[in-house]
């Protein structure tokens, strides 16, 4: 390995800088290799000034920092890049130009750090013989093939802290407090933070609860258990139909309309407000909704995420040196192992039924 490049794509997540630092320091210390940084995901291969050298000075002091010194781009899909031409938005396939740029750089390896969208692009580029190594990044923890992704632990810690704080204000005002957390189509953040904070109801996309089930738990607490407040955690991927069934089509028709990003991912947020309205209407108990949103993705990564991200960065370089291209670094127990990118991005990792059933024993 004499010449490598690294990019961070998709949304930001705590720990990205730790991966960059680890890859750069390992490459330089092992072989004094040249390593390039690509700005703003795959866009850096197309934009002027999007490629620059990284060295020890570039990564000094970045380990505890959130975000990414390389920048990230949710809209940076070279196979379907959105551009404005003559005032009109168009979607153009720039993948051929990206592949040619990568080849012109004479790279021995390209380390791609991202979620399923970014890693899906890496998989597709590998089919053009691009020497790609993937690193799984997402607070959602929904990438297949790995026990955990970095960024997840920080998001759970932030959500748990928020729930701990909501307990006191909920009790003071005898309210139902609803916290909406990220996770897209999975409930990993919701179930981990909910259990860690002692939430009374946890609603996730894998096993969504109908509104009547939610109301039953709250009524039982307030009437039979003499509790004056309740804490509900809901994952952003829950839809009105999940909560209300067919009633959602008539009661909330506008919320059935979806917005998608450049990777084809649905944009979420706001289901907690609908839930608060329905709980108030059906129980008469004051309910408040809080959307935690991007707070889960910002700030200093936890020690666990820093360590995991660092190990991913080290192993990404080592596997590149061994020629294990077309793979993603994955946590398997305490070991970092390579798994096929095609397997990782084709398997959305969901909360298993046995875990959710165990957690349900604590509801109410």
C-alpha positions in Angstrom: 0.0 0.0 0.0 1.6 3.2 -1.2 -1.3 5.4 -2.1 -4.7 5.3 -0.5 -7.8 7.6 -0.2 -10.6 7.9 2.4 -14.0 9.4 2.3 -17.0 9.8 4.6 -20.4 9.7 3.0 -24.0 10.0 4.0 -25.0 11.7 7.3 -22.5 12.5 10.0 -22.1 10.2 13.0 -19.9 10.5 16.1 -16.7 8.6 15.5 -16.0 9.5 11.9 -12.9 11.5 12.8 -11.6 8.6 14.9 -11.7 6.3 11.8 -9.9 8.9 9.6 -7.2 9.4 12.3 -6.7 5.6 12.7 -6.5 4.9 8.9 -4.1 7.8 8.4 -1.8 7.0 11.3 -1.7 3.3 10.5 -0.9 3.9 6.8 1.9 6.3 7.6 3.4 4.4 10.5 3.2 1.0 8.7 4.5 1.9 5.2 4.8 5.7 5.1 2.0 5.5 2.6 0.5 8.6 0.9 -3.2 9.0 1.9 -5.7 11.4 0.3 -8.8 12.8 1.8 -11.9 13.1 -0.4 -14.2 16.0 0.5 -17.9 15.6 0.9 -18.2 11.9 0.1 -18.1 10.9 -3.6 -18.7 14.5 -4.6 -15.0 15.1 -3.9 -14.1 13.1 -7.0 -16.2 15.5 -9.2 -15.7 18.9 -7.5 -12.7 21.1 -7.9 -10.5 21.0 -4.8 -12.2 17.9 -3.6 -9.0 15.9 -3.1 -6.2 16.8 -0.7 -3.4 15.1 1.2 -3.7 13.9 4.8 -0.8 13.6 7.2 -0.2 13.4 10.9 -0.8 17.1 11.4 -4.2 16.7 9.6 -5.5 14.3 12.2 -3.9 15.7 15.3 -6.5 16.4 18.0 -9.5 15.1 16.0 -10.2 11.9 18.0 -12.7 13.4 20.4 -14.4 15.7 17.8 -17.8 15.0 16.4 -18.6 15.4 12.7 -16.0 14.7 10.0 -13.0 16.8 8.8 -13.7 15.4 5.4 -17.3 16.6 5.2 -20.2 14.4 4.2 -23.0 14.6 1.6 -26.4 13.0 1.9 -27.1 13.8 -1.8 -23.7 12.6 -3.1 -24.7 9.5 -5.1 -22.6 9.4 -8.3 -25.0 7.0 -9.9 -27.9 9.4 -9.4 -26.5 12.9 -8.6 -28.9 15.7 -8.4 -27.7 18.9 -10.2 -29.3 22.1 -11.2 -29.0 22.8 -15.0 -30.7 25.9 -16.4 -32.6 26.3 -13.2 -34.0 22.8 -13.3 -33.1 19.9 -11.0 -31.9 16.9 -12.9 -30.6 13.5 -11.9 -27.5 12.4 -13.8 -25.3 9.3 -13.6 -21.7 10.5 -13.0 -20.4 7.0 -12.0 -18.2 6.7 -15.1 -16.5 10.0 -14.3 -15.9 9.0 -10.7 -14.4 5.7 -11.7 -12.1 7.4 -14.2 -11.0 9.9 -11.6 -10.2 7.1 -9.1 -8.2 5.3 -11.7 -6.3 8.5 -12.6 -5.2 8.8 -9.0 -3.5 5.4 -9.1 -5.0 4.4 -5.8 -4.0 1.1 -4.2 -7.2 1.3 -2.1 -10.2 3.5 -1.4 -11.6 3.4 2.2 -15.3 4.3 2.2 -16.9 5.1 5.6 -20.7 5.3 5.5 -24.1 3.7 6.1 -26.0 1.4 3.8 -26.4 4.0 1.1 -22.8 4.9 0.9 -21.6 1.3 1.2 -24.1 0.3 -1.5 -22.3 2.8 -3.8 -18.9 1.3 -2.7 -20.3 -2.2 -3.6 -21.3 -0.9 -7.0 -17.9 0.8 -7.6 -16.2 -2.5 -6.7 -18.0 -4.1 -9.7 -15.9 -1.6 -11.8 -12.8 -3.0 -10.2 -12.3 -0.1 -7.8 -10.3 -1.4 -4.8 -12.8 -0.6 -2.1 -12.8 -1.3 1.6 -15.9 -0.3 3.6 -16.4 0.8 7.2 -19.9 0.7 8.7 -21.1 4.1 10.1 -24.6 4.9 11.3 -26.2 5.8 14.6 -29.1 3.5 13.5 -27.1 0.3 13.9 -29.0 -1.3 11.0 -26.2 -2.5 8.8 -26.0 -6.2 8.3 -23.0 -8.4 9.0 -21.7 -6.4 12.0 -22.8 -6.6 15.7 -22.6 -2.8 16.1 -21.8 0.2 14.0 -19.9 3.2 15.5 -22.0 6.2 16.3 -24.8 4.0 17.8 -23.5 4.0 21.3 -23.3 7.8 21.4 -26.8 8.2 20.0 -28.1 5.8 22.7 -26.3 7.6 25.4 -27.8 11.0 24.3 -31.3 9.5 24.0 -31.0 7.8 27.4 -29.9 11.1 29.0 -32.9 12.9 27.5 -35.2 10.2 28.8 -33.7 10.4 32.3 -34.4 14.2 32.3 -38.0 13.7 31.0 -38.8 11.4 33.9 -38.6 14.3 36.4 -40.6 16.8 34.4 -43.2 14.2 33.5 -43.7 13.3 37.2 -43.8 17.0 38.2 -46.7 17.7 35.8 -48.4 14.3 35.7 -47.9 14.1 32.0 -47.2 11.5 29.3 -43.9 12.5 27.8 -43.1 11.0 24.4 -39.5 11.0 23.0 -39.1 10.4 19.3 -35.6 9.0 18.4 -33.9 8.3 15.1 -33.4 4.9 13.6 -35.2 5.0 10.2 -36.8 1.7 9.6 -35.4 0.0 12.7 -35.8 0.4 16.5 -32.3 -0.2 17.8 -31.9 3.3 19.4 -35.4 3.2 20.8 -35.2 -0.1 22.4 -31.7 0.3 23.9 -32.4 3.8 25.2 -35.9 2.9 26.3 -34.8 -0.1 28.3 -31.8 1.8 29.8 -34.1 4.6 31.1 -37.0 2.5 32.2 -39.5 3.7 29.6 -43.1 2.5 30.1 -43.8 2.0 26.3 -41.4 1.4 23.5 -42.7 1.6 19.9 -40.5 0.4 17.1 -41.1 -0.4 13.4 -40.3 -4.1 13.6 -43.2 -4.7 16.1 -45.3 -1.6 16.2 -48.1 -1.2 18.7 -51.6 -0.1 17.9 -52.7 3.1 19.6 -55.2 1.1 21.7 -52.4 -1.0 23.1 -50.5 2.1 24.0 -53.5 3.6 25.7 -54.1 0.4 27.6 -50.7 0.5 29.1 -51.0 4.2 30.1 -54.5 3.7 31.6 -53.3 0.7 33.6 -50.5 2.7 35.0 -52.6 5.7 35.9 -55.7 3.8 37.2 -54.4 0.5 38.6 -50.9 1.3 39.5 -51.6 4.8 40.8 -48.8 6.3 38.6 -49.2 9.9 37.7 -47.0 9.9 34.6 -45.7 7.8 31.8 -42.7 7.8 29.5 -43.0 6.6 25.9 -40.2 6.1 23.4 -41.2 6.0 19.7 -38.9 5.3 16.7 -39.1 7.8 13.9 -39.9 5.0 11.4 -43.3 4.4 12.8 -46.1 5.5 10.4 -49.7 6.7 11.1 -50.9 3.4 9.7 -48.7 1.5 12.2 -50.5 3.3 15.1 -54.0 3.7 13.7 -54.5 1.1 11.0 -57.0 2.0 8.4 -58.1 5.0 10.4 -54.9 6.7 9.5 -55.9 7.2 5.8 -58.9 9.4 6.8 -57.5 11.0 9.9 -54.0 11.9 8.7 -54.0 11.6 4.9 -51.2 14.2 4.4 -48.8 12.2 6.6 -48.9 9.3 4.1 -46.9 11.4 1.6 -43.2 10.6 1.7 -40.0 12.5 0.8 -36.9 10.6 -0.2 -33.2 11.5 -0.3 -30.6 10.8 -3.1 -30.1 7.3 -1.8 -33.9 6.5 -1.9 -34.3 6.7 1.9 -37.5 8.0 3.2 -37.3 11.2 5.3 -38.8 10.8 8.8 -39.7 12.9 11.8 -42.8 14.1 13.6 -44.8 10.9 14.4 -44.5 11.7 18.1 -46.7 14.7 17.8 -49.5 12.6 16.2 -49.1 10.1 19.1 -49.4 12.8 21.7 -52.6 14.1 20.1 -54.1 10.6 20.1 -53.1 9.8 23.7 -54.7 13.1 24.9 -57.8 12.4 23.0 -58.2 8.9 24.2 -57.1 9.2 27.8 -57.7 12.8 28.8 -54.1 12.9 30.1 -51.9 15.7 29.1 -49.2 14.5 26.6 -46.1 16.2 25.2 -43.9 15.2 22.3 -40.2 15.8 22.0 -38.3 15.1 18.7 -34.7 14.5 19.7 -33.5 14.6 16.0 -30.0 15.6 15.1 -28.8 16.0 18.7 -28.3 12.2 18.5 -25.7 12.7 15.7 -23.7 15.6 17.0 -21.1 16.2 19.6 -18.3 14.2 21.2 -18.4 10.4 20.6 -18.5 8.1 23.6 -15.3 6.2 24.6 -16.9 3.0 23.2 -17.5 4.7 19.8 -14.0 6.2 19.7 -12.5 2.8 20.4 -14.7 0.9 17.8 -14.1 3.5 15.1 -10.4 3.4 15.7 -10.3 -0.4 15.4 -12.3 -0.2 12.2 -9.9 2.3 10.8 -6.8 0.2 11.6 -8.4 -3.0 10.2 -9.6 -1.1 7.1 -5.9 -0.4 6.2 -4.8 -3.9 7.1 -7.4 -5.5 4.9 -6.6 -3.2 2.1 -2.9 -4.2 2.4 -4.0 -7.9 2.3 -6.1 -7.2 -0.8 -9.5 -8.0 0.8 -11.3 -5.6 -1.5 -15.1 -5.5 -1.8 -15.4 -6.1 1.9 -16.7 -4.2 4.9 -15.1 -4.2 8.4 -17.5 -5.8 10.9 -17.5 -6.3 14.6 -17.9 -10.0 15.5 -17.9 -10.3 19.2 -14.6 -8.6 20.1 -13.0 -9.2 16.7 -13.0 -7.0 13.6 -13.5 -9.2 10.5 -14.1 -8.6 6.8 -17.5 -9.4 5.4 -18.7 -9.0 1.8 -20.1 -5.6 1.0 -22.8 -7.3 -1.0 -23.9 -9.2 2.1 -23.7 -6.2 4.4 -25.8 -3.8 2.4 -28.4 -6.4 1.3 -29.3 -7.3 4.9 -31.1 -4.6 6.9 -30.4 -5.6 10.5 -33.7 -5.4 12.5 -34.5 -5.8 16.2 -35.1 -9.6 16.7 -38.5 -10.8 18.0 -37.0 -12.5 21.1 -35.3 -9.3 22.2 -38.5 -7.2 21.8 -40.5 -9.8 23.7 -38.1 -9.8 26.6 -38.4 -6.0 26.7 -42.2 -6.0 26.6 -42.2 -7.6 30.1 -41.1 -4.2 31.5 -43.8 -2.1 29.7 -46.2 -0.3 32.1 
